[in-house]
Amino acid sequence: MADGRMSGTDSNQTPNAITFILAVRLWGISSMVKRETAQTVE
């Protein structure tokens, strides 16, 4: 997953890490919401 152009510089790694963490959080929240709505319907 490491990109050759970004592996050496922290200034490029930090925004990418934040974006990745936010994406994972959003995915986790959306999957939790889908799970809750599915349980409610059943």
Secondary structure, 3 states (H helix, E strand, C coil): CCCCCCCCCHHHHHHHHHHHHHHHHHHHHHHHHHHHHHHHHC
